[in-house]
Amino acid sequence: GIFLYGSPDYYPRFGFEDARRWGVTTADGSNLDAFMGLELTSGALADAAGRLRESGVYEVSDDEVDAFEATRPGLFPVRERLVLPGQL
């Protein structure tokens, strides 16, 4: 199956459902409307209850982002970084 964080108004059209259906929570044990799953094979997530722990590869500091962008000048235009209400 697949789990993601996304718009609960958008992803259900592709078959995604609230992760609560399978008893799956985020790493801290909580659940959000934006946390959804999709079975790729019927019944595949029947015994999937537990916590989803994301890979540490997704934990990148602002300094690491700046260093990466500096290696590719001109590829990433300078823009104001925003944190919007829909972000986790």
GROMACS elastic network, one bead per residue, 0.5 to 0.9 nm:
[ bonds ]
;  ai    aj funct       b0    kb
    1    37     6  0.69248   500
    1    38     6  0.54893   500
    1    40     6  0.50980   500
    1    41     6  0.74244   500
    1    44     6  0.68444   500
    1    45     6  0.65830   500
    2    16     6  0.86409   500
    2    36     6  0.82761   500
    2    37     6  0.54102   500
    2    38     6  0.51921   500
    2    39     6  0.66326   500
    2    40     6  0.74083   500
    3    16     6  0.84296   500
    3    19     6  0.75808   500
    3    35     6  0.71443   500
    3    36     6  0.55722   500
    3    38     6  0.65296   500
    3    52     6  0.83622   500
    4    16     6  0.88959   500
    4    34     6  0.77971   500
    4    35     6  0.58003   500
    4    36     6  0.55459   500
    4    37     6  0.64091   500
    4    38     6  0.88483   500
    5     8     6  0.88138   500
    5    32     6  0.85205   500
    5    33     6  0.86040   500
    5    34     6  0.50375   500
    5    36     6  0.63403   500
    5    37     6  0.88802   500
    5    88     6  0.86507   500
    6     9     6  0.86311   500
    6    10     6  0.76441   500
    6    11     6  0.67349   500
    6    33     6  0.85678   500
    6    35     6  0.66445   500
    6    36     6  0.73754   500
    7    10     6  0.52343   500
    7    11     6  0.61403   500
    7    12     6  0.86278   500
    7    33     6  0.81347   500
    7    34     6  0.55828   500
    7    35     6  0.86491   500
    7    86     6  0.86236   500
    8    11     6  0.58684   500
    8    12     6  0.64917   500
    8    16     6  0.85563   500
    8    17     6  0.83709   500
    8    18     6  0.82252   500
    8    33     6  0.62916   500
    8    34     6  0.54711   500
    8    35     6  0.81934   500
    8    36     6  0.79108   500
    9    12     6  0.68153   500
    9    13     6  0.82140   500
   10    13     6  0.62364   500
   10    14     6  0.80980   500
   11    14     6  0.55387   500
   11    15     6  0.69788   500
   11    16     6  0.56296   500
   11    17     6  0.80816   500
   11    36     6  0.82344   500
   12    17     6  0.60355   500
   12    18     6  0.87668   500
   12    36     6  0.85894   500
   13    16     6  0.72111   500
   14    38     6  0.85683   500
   15    37     6  0.84618   500
   15    38     6  0.62896   500
   15    39     6  0.84192   500
   16    19     6  0.86131   500
   16    36     6  0.58596   500
   16    37     6  0.52295   500
   16    39     6  0.80804   500
   17    20     6  0.83339   500
   17    21     6  0.73240   500
   17    35     6  0.84851   500
   17    36     6  0.51962   500
   17    37     6  0.54259   500
   17    38     6  0.63825   500
   18    21     6  0.59853   500
   18    22     6  0.83702   500
   18    31     6  0.88603   500
   18    32     6  0.82999   500
   18    33     6  0.65294   500
   18    34     6  0.76730   500
   18    35     6  0.63002   500
   18    37     6  0.63226   500
   18    38     6  0.88878   500
   19    22     6  0.57872   500
   19    23     6  0.65979   500
   19    24     6  0.54831   500
   19    25     6  0.68894   500
   19    31     6  0.76661   500
   19    32     6  0.85739   500
   19    33     6  0.84572   500
   19    34     6  0.89760   500
   19    35     6  0.59822   500
   19    37     6  0.52228   500
   19    38     6  0.84508   500
   20    24     6  0.57328   500
   20    25     6  0.70128   500
   20    31     6  0.72907   500
   20    32     6  0.89898   500
   20    35     6  0.85836   500
   20    36     6  0.80567   500
   20    37     6  0.88770   500
   20    49     6  0.88705   500
   21    24     6  0.76030   500
   21    37     6  0.86310   500
   22    25     6  0.89522   500
   22    37     6  0.84596   500
   22    45     6  0.65124   500
   22    46     6  0.64107   500
   22    47     6  0.74582   500
   22    48     6  0.62228   500
   22    49     6  0.56921   500
   22    50     6  0.86178   500
   23    47     6  0.87678   500
   23    48     6  0.71751   500
   23    50     6  0.63744   500
   23    51     6  0.85107   500
   24    29     6  0.84704   500
   24    31     6  0.80506   500
   24    37     6  0.88425   500
   24    48     6  0.67858   500
   24    51     6  0.55577   500
   24    52     6  0.68271   500
   25    28     6  0.76029   500
   25    29     6  0.51961   500
   25    30     6  0.54617   500
   25    31     6  0.52242   500
   25    32     6  0.84651   500
   25    35     6  0.80799   500
   25    49     6  0.79956   500
   25    50     6  0.63091   500
   25    52     6  0.61985   500
   26    29     6  0.52336   500
   26    30     6  0.54284   500
   26    31     6  0.59393   500
   26    32     6  0.83399   500
   26    35     6  0.78133   500
   26    50     6  0.85587   500
   26    51     6  0.54085   500
   26    52     6  0.52130   500
   26    53     6  0.69381   500
   26    54     6  0.88080   500
   27    30     6  0.74556   500
   27    50     6  0.88434   500
   27    51     6  0.51477   500
   27    52     6  0.52782   500
   27    54     6  0.76054   500
   28    31     6  0.87495   500
   28    51     6  0.76299   500
   28    52     6  0.88373   500
   28    53     6  0.87072   500
   29    50     6  0.84145   500
   29    51     6  0.63502   500
   29    52     6  0.87263   500
   30    51     6  0.88158   500
   31    34     6  0.82625   500
   31    35     6  0.65131   500
   32    35     6  0.52495   500
   32    36     6  0.84001   500
   33    36     6  0.73629   500
   38    41     6  0.89131   500
   38    45     6  0.85151   500
   39    42     6  0.60869   500
   39    43     6  0.71154   500
   39    44     6  0.60859   500
   39    45     6  0.62621   500
   40    43     6  0.87668   500
   40    44     6  0.71782   500
   40    45     6  0.88586   500
   41    44     6  0.54076   500
   41    45     6  0.83737   500
   42    45     6  0.79561   500
   42    46     6  0.87666   500
   43    46     6  0.51940   500
   43    47     6  0.85018   500
   44    47     6  0.76223   500
   44    48     6  0.80385   500
   45    49     6  0.80041   500
   46    49     6  0.78560   500
   48    51     6  0.89769   500
   53    56     6  0.88983   500
   54    57     6  0.82471   500
   54    58     6  0.74701   500
   55    58     6  0.61981   500
   55    59     6  0.80064   500
   56    59     6  0.53118   500
   56    60     6  0.83784   500
   57    60     6  0.72551   500
   60    63     6  0.82030   500
   60    64     6  0.61974   500
   60    65     6  0.68870   500
   61    64     6  0.51732   500
   61    65     6  0.64144   500
   61    66     6  0.87120   500
   62    65     6  0.50509   500
   62    66     6  0.61582   500
   62    67     6  0.86192   500
   63    66     6  0.50543   500
   63    67     6  0.61456   500
   63    68     6  0.86224   500
   64    67     6  0.50660   500
   64    68     6  0.61626   500
   64    69     6  0.86009   500
   65    68     6  0.51519   500
   65    69     6  0.61410   500
   65    70     6  0.85492   500
   66    69     6  0.51777   500
   66    70     6  0.60997   500
   66    71     6  0.88885   500
   67    70     6  0.51243   500
   67    71     6  0.66862   500
   68    71     6  0.54285   500
   68    72     6  0.71824   500
   69    72     6  0.54115   500
   69    73     6  0.67727   500
   69    74     6  0.89119   500
   69    75     6  0.78803   500
   69    76     6  0.65214   500
   70    73     6  0.56724   500
   70    74     6  0.89423   500
   70    76     6  0.87860   500
   72    75     6  0.56637   500
   72    76     6  0.72448   500
   73    76     6  0.67960   500
   73    77     6  0.83728   500
   74    77     6  0.61412   500
   74    78     6  0.87491   500
   76    79     6  0.85447   500
   83    86     6  0.84446   500
   83    87     6  0.67643   500
   84    87     6  0.56603   500
   84    88     6  0.88544   500
   85    88     6  0.79632   500
